[in-house]
């Protein structure tokens, strides 16, 4: 019988699979299970993982450490079996912490928004510079076709640090990027932003244990400024667009789906960055990467050109199709600030703008109801799908139908579409017109709708 070092329950998820891939590449024996097939599951299988479809107690073989996420329920048969066998059960955050301690330099990318793009961007650039980074990211880097990599010669380990369940306080990175701090994950953070800042303060306190650790932070963000008022951590590099900071983006130029800007360090011009991904939020992401790379000791001239080769991350302003003059773009945006940033990226495009929005979690929709209602100004048509509950209990008041009613009152041409993704696509596809730019927004299964619409329009 095989005796695995680690067994991942739900190994097919983007986060779990990233950790599994790194362990496999570092020589560990890994197994895992998931309910259905997925591209992530098959990728870890190709690397040698023992993979099982369906959760069954028989999938636990030998005496592995069993890795779970916050989504795994107590009645999971593999979790029950692991407890019966008295195996070590660790949260995925503990597994990430374990991995982070293998490498010489641990780089954490954090904040309410922009983590995936920023961590993907810095990993991609270090790959292009032949620095052989290790990384674990919550999305696929298209140019590299992976969300994780490592080998025993990797010096830098880049990880996207999730704040949603407070586990970020476990980590002790050498370098920490904080893009922004805003109220989110209201099912966990009952006091909103104050609780989030408190968790980040604990992470910063951990970093005091390390010599020469650094924090890079966006001081145009109010939540980040609140963090700076309270933290005891002093080795901080600031970046901004609108404020006096260590690094600053100036002379910003936007074109239809790209941008450029000059980077200044303490009023000294370093040079120009060209991006082929749109939006002000991506300028902040890129500026954070410049701060980080400079902090690691790299010269601006050795990396600036690679920004123009980075085309974004899967599900981050990702072009799904361009069919019959209709361009469909998919984006993970599910928080009001993310939605505003994404829509701001297309505000100057001279096309009819259609948005298909699937709210994610009833608790988030309720907590940020007013903010969501202010998201969709400046678009031509809004389709609102049913809430993707992600395990939340249905709310009879704060739901998609009532959200649509309130959105219409604000003068938005909005329409509630009921049903599954295929049903919604069948209703929306005939309404689209040549020249439209269509954004599909949300963190649930709305990511599938662009492909379904493409198939319908192809007939």
Residue pairs with C-beta under 8 A, 6 or more apart in sequence:
1 61
1 62
2 29
2 31
2 50
2 61
2 62
3 29
3 61
3 62
3 63
3 64
4 29
4 30
4 31
4 50
4 61
4 62
4 64
5 23
5 28
5 29
5 30
5 64
5 65
6 20
6 23
6 28
6 29
6 30
6 31
6 64
6 65
6 66
6 67
6 95
7 30
7 31
7 32
7 33
7 59
7 60
7 61
7 64
7 65
7 66
7 67
7 78
7 82
8 16
8 17
8 19
8 20
8 30
8 31
8 32
8 33
8 67
9 32
9 33
9 55
9 66
9 67
9 68
9 69
9 72
9 76
9 78
9 79
10 16
10 32
10 33
10 34
10 35
10 68
10 69
10 71
10 72
11 17
11 20
11 30
11 31
11 32
11 33
11 34
11 40
11 41
11 44
11 49
11 51
12 32
12 34
12 35
12 36
12 37
12 38
12 40
12 41
13 34
13 40
13 69
14 40
14 138
14 139
14 147
15 69
15 92
15 136
15 138
15 162
16 32
16 67
16 69
16 92
17 40
17 41
17 43
17 44
17 147
17 148
18 136
18 137
18 138
18 147
18 148
19 67
19 92
19 95
19 96
19 99
19 136
19 148
20 30
20 32
20 44
20 49
21 43
21 44
21 47
21 146
21 147
21 148
21 149
21 150
22 99
22 134
22 136
22 148
22 149
22 150
23 30
23 95
23 99
24 30
24 44
24 47
24 48
24 49
25 47
25 149
25 150
25 151
26 99
26 102
26 150
26 151
26 152
27 152
29 48
30 44
30 48
30 49
30 50
31 49
31 50
31 51
31 52
31 59
31 61
31 64
32 41
32 44
32 49
32 50
32 51
32 52
33 51
33 52
33 53
33 54
33 55
33 56
33 59
33 78
34 41
34 51
34 52
34 53
34 55
35 53
35 54
35 55
36 53
37 53
40 147
41 51
42 51
43 146
44 51
45 51
50 61
52 59
55 76
55 77
55 78
56 77
56 78
57 77
57 78
57 80
57 81
59 78
60 66
60 78
60 81
60 82
60 85
60 87
63 85
63 87
64 87
65 87
65 88
65 89
65 90
65 95
66 78
66 79
66 82
66 87
66 88
66 89
66 90
67 90
67 91
67 92
67 95
68 76
68 79
68 89
68 90
68 91
68 92
69 91
69 92
70 91
70 164
70 165
71 391
72 79
73 79
74 80
79 89
82 89
83 89
90 98
91 167
93 162
93 165
93 167
93 168
93 170
93 171
94 170
96 136
96 159
96 171
97 170
97 171
99 136
99 150
99 157
99 159
100 106
100 157
100 159
100 171
100 172
100 173
102 157
103 134
103 150
103 154
103 155
103 156
103 157
104 155
104 156
105 155
105 156
105 157
105 174
105 175
105 296
106 157
106 159
106 171
106 172
106 173
106 174
106 175
107 122
107 156
107 157
107 158
107 159
107 173
107 174
107 175
107 176
107 177
107 292
108 159
108 161
108 168
108 171
108 173
108 175
108 176
108 177
108 203
109 115
109 118
109 119
109 122
109 158
109 159
109 160
109 161
109 177
109 179
110 160
110 161
110 163
110 168
110 176
110 177
110 178
110 179
110 200
110 203
111 163
111 177
111 178
111 179
111 180
111 181
111 218
112 163
112 179
112 180
112 181
112 182
112 184
112 196
112 223
112 335
112 337
113 179
113 180
113 182
113 281
113 335
113 337
113 338
113 341
114 179
114 180
114 281
114 284
114 285
114 288
115 138
115 160
115 161
115 162
115 179
116 137
116 138
116 139
116 160
116 313
116 316
116 332
117 277
117 282
117 285
117 312
117 313
117 316
118 177
118 179
118 285
118 288
118 289
119 135
119 137
119 138
119 158
119 159
119 160
120 137
120 139
120 141
120 310
120 312
120 313
121 285
121 286
121 289
121 307
121 310
122 158
122 289
122 292
122 293
123 133
123 135
123 137
123 141
123 144
123 149
123 158
124 141
124 143
124 144
124 306
124 309
124 310
125 289
125 293
125 303
125 306
125 307
125 310
126 132
126 133
126 156
126 158
127 133
127 144
127 149
128 303
128 306
128 309
129 298
129 302
129 303
129 306
131 155
131 156
132 151
132 153
132 154
132 155
133 149
133 154
133 155
133 156
133 157
133 158
134 149
134 150
134 151
134 154
134 156
134 157
134 158
135 148
135 149
135 150
135 157
135 158
135 159
136 147
136 148
136 157
136 158
136 159
136 160
137 147
137 148
137 158
137 159
137 160
137 313
138 147
138 160
138 162
139 147
139 313
139 314
139 315
139 316
139 332
140 146
140 147
140 313
140 314
141 147
141 313
141 314
142 311
142 312
142 313
142 314
142 318
143 309
143 310
143 311
150 157
156 296
159 173
161 168
161 171
161 173
161 176
161 203
162 168
163 185
163 196
163 199
163 200
164 184
164 185
164 188
165 185
165 188
166 188
166 189
166 199
168 199
168 200
168 203
169 199
169 202
169 203
169 206
171 203
171 206
172 203
172 206
172 207
172 209
172 210
173 203
173 207
173 213
174 207
174 210
174 212
174 213
174 214
175 213
175 214
175 215
175 216
175 292
175 295
175 296
176 203
176 204
176 207
176 213
176 214
176 215
176 216
177 215
177 216
177 217
177 288
177 291
177 292
178 200
178 215
178 216
178 217
178 218
178 224
178 227
179 218
179 221
179 284
179 285
179 288
180 218
180 221
180 223
180 224
180 284
180 337
181 193
181 196
181 197
181 200
181 221
181 223
181 224
181 226
181 227
182 193
182 196
182 221
182 223
182 335
182 337
183 189
183 192
183 193
183 196
183 367
183 368
184 196
184 335
184 364
184 368
185 196
185 364
186 192
186 363
186 364
186 366
186 367
186 368
187 361
187 363
187 364
187 392
189 195
189 196
192 367
193 223
193 226
196 223
197 223
197 226
197 227
197 230
200 227
201 227
201 230
201 231
204 215
204 227
204 231
204 232
204 233
205 232
205 233
207 213
207 215
207 233
208 232
208 233
212 235
213 235
214 235
214 236
214 237
214 295
215 233
215 235
215 236
215 237
216 236
216 237
216 238
216 239
216 288
216 291
216 292
216 295
217 224
217 227
217 228
217 236
217 237
217 238
217 239
218 224
218 238
218 239
218 240
218 284
218 287
218 288
219 225
219 228
219 238
219 239
219 240
219 243
219 245
220 240
220 241
220 242
220 243
220 284
228 236
237 246
237 247
237 291
237 295
238 245
238 246
238 247
239 245
239 246
239 247
239 248
239 249
239 284
239 287
239 288
239 290
239 291
240 247
240 248
240 249
241 248
241 249
241 250
241 252
241 280
241 283
241 284
241 287
246 265
246 266
246 291
247 263
247 264
247 265
247 287
247 290
247 291
247 294
248 263
248 264
248 287
249 261
249 262
249 263
249 264
249 273
249 283
249 284
249 287
250 261
250 262
250 264
251 261
251 262
252 259
252 260
252 261
252 280
252 283
253 259
253 260
253 261
254 278
254 348
256 278
256 348
256 349
257 276
257 277
257 278
257 345
257 349
258 274
258 275
258 276
258 277
258 278
259 274
259 275
259 277
259 278
259 279
259 282
259 283
260 272
260 273
260 274
260 275
261 272
261 273
261 283
261 286
261 287
262 269
262 271
262 272
262 273
263 269
263 270
263 271
263 272
263 273
263 287
263 290
263 300
264 270
265 294
270 290
270 300
270 304
271 300
271 301
271 304
272 304
273 286
273 290
273 304
273 307
274 307
274 308
275 282
275 283
275 286
275 307
275 308
275 310
276 308
276 309
276 310
276 311
277 310
277 311
277 312
277 316
277 317
278 317
278 345
278 346
279 317
279 341
279 342
279 344
279 345
280 341
280 344
280 345
281 338
281 341
281 342
281 344
281 345
282 312
282 345
286 307
289 307
290 300
293 303
294 300
312 318
315 330
315 331
315 332
315 447
316 331
316 332
317 329
317 331
317 342
317 345
318 329
318 330
318 331
319 327
319 328
319 329
320 328
320 329
320 330
320 440
320 450
320 451
320 454
321 327
321 328
321 450
321 451
321 453
321 454
322 328
323 454
323 457
323 458
324 434
324 457
325 434
325 435
325 436
326 432
326 433
326 434
326 435
326 436
326 437
326 438
326 457
327 351
327 436
327 437
327 438
328 438
328 440
328 450
328 453
328 454
329 437
329 438
329 439
329 440
329 450
330 439
330 440
330 446
330 447
330 450
331 338
331 342
331 439
331 440
331 441
332 338
332 442
332 443
332 447
333 339
333 341
333 342
333 441
333 442
334 359
334 360
334 364
334 441
334 442
334 443
334 444
335 364
335 368
336 368
336 371
336 372
336 374
336 375
337 371
339 357
339 372
339 375
339 376
339 441
340 375
342 439
342 441
343 353
343 355
343 375
343 376
343 378
343 379
343 439
346 353
346 437
346 439
347 378
349 437
351 435
351 436
351 437
352 380
352 381
352 433
352 435
352 436
352 437
353 378
353 379
353 380
353 381
353 436
353 437
353 439
354 379
354 380
354 381
354 382
354 383
354 432
354 436
354 437
354 438
354 439
355 376
355 379
355 381
355 382
355 383
355 438
355 439
355 440
355 441
356 383
356 385
356 424
356 428
356 438
356 439
356 440
356 441
356 446
356 449
357 376
357 382
357 383
357 384
357 385
357 441
357 442
357 446
358 384
358 385
358 386
358 387
358 388
358 440
358 441
358 442
358 444
358 445
358 446
359 365
359 372
359 384
359 385
359 387
359 388
359 400
359 403
359 442
360 387
360 388
360 390
360 442
360 443
360 444
361 387
361 388
361 389
361 390
361 392
362 387
362 389
362 392
362 393
362 394
362 395
362 398
362 399
363 392
365 372
365 387
365 395
365 398
365 399
365 403
366 395
366 397
366 398
369 398
369 403
372 403
373 403
373 406
373 407
373 410
376 382
376 407
376 412
376 414
377 412
379 412
380 413
381 413
381 414
381 415
381 431
382 407
382 412
382 413
382 414
382 415
383 414
383 415
383 417
383 424
383 428
384 400
384 403
384 404
384 407
384 414
384 415
384 416
384 417
385 400
385 417
385 421
385 424
385 442
385 446
386 399
386 400
386 418
386 419
387 394
387 395
387 399
387 400
388 442
388 443
388 444
388 445
388 446
390 443
390 444
400 416
401 416
401 418
404 414
404 415
404 416
407 414
408 414
417 423
417 424
417 427
417 428
419 427
421 445
421 446
421 448
421 449
421 452
422 452
424 449
425 449
425 452
425 453
425 456
426 456
428 449
428 453
429 453
429 456
429 457
432 438
432 453
432 457
438 450
438 453
440 446
440 447
440 449
440 450
